[in-house]
Amino acid sequence: MRARRLISTLAAPFVSFALLAAPASAAPKGDTEPVPIPATFPGTPFHVLAPGPTPGFMGENVEPNVITNYRGFTAYSVAAGSATDGDGNPYDMVIDMRVFQGEYVSSDGSHHRGTFGFI
């Protein structure tokens, strides 16, 4: 319980700051979508690396962003614990939240700035 509270307490100011500091602007015309990192498991649609030393994670030194050709600020938070549904069934849960703000090269080769969130 203390570890979960500590992670949430430490991450909250960074995520809040990243969201509040993000400039509001409309996306420019053209193909400005960022390019995702390659699929993490061949043949799957997943483009996310999960940092961590436990089984099921990719290791301690993986890149937390999900965008290729990206340079900027990344806030990363994981909350783990248990939950109970309305019928009293218990569940284990892990919530992975990330916010990115910085420069990226889009699929058409043009340079852009953006703010992205991943939950």
Secondary structure, DSSP 8 states (H G I E B T S, - for coil): -HHHHHHHHHHHHHHHHHHHHS------SSS--B-B---SSTTS------BBSSTTS-BTT-----BSSEEEEEEEEEEEEEEE-TTS-EEEEEEEEEEEEEEEEBTTS-EEEEEEEE-
